[in-house]
Amino acid sequence: MKKSLKLGAIAFAFASILTGCKATYPIAATSNPVGNKCGTATSTKILGFGGSDNLGINAAAKNGGITRISHVDYSTYSVLGIYTKVTTRVYGE
């Protein structure tokens, strides 16, 4: 009985460490038609270090060659705050 409780506790600890969370939020929309282009600006940080601080809409539009923006999404993915990836996506023509 003690052995199975220890194994269950260890399994729970590993499962909670390896879980992550991803969320995507709409940021802006315009009256421009939805185009077939998508540009992204991404930053990845480990323990809060590294990555790019240029996650703006202009940077994402430039990366995708977009001149007329239709809408913008912002998404984050984090694993216990140790690994964090933030992405800005711009859609348009």
Buried (B, 14 or more C-beta within 10 A) or exposed (E): EEEEEEEEEEEEEEEEEEEEEEEEEEEEEEEBEEBEBBBBBBBEBEEEEEBEEEBEBBBBBBBBEBEEBBBBBBBEBBBEEEEBBBBBBBBBB
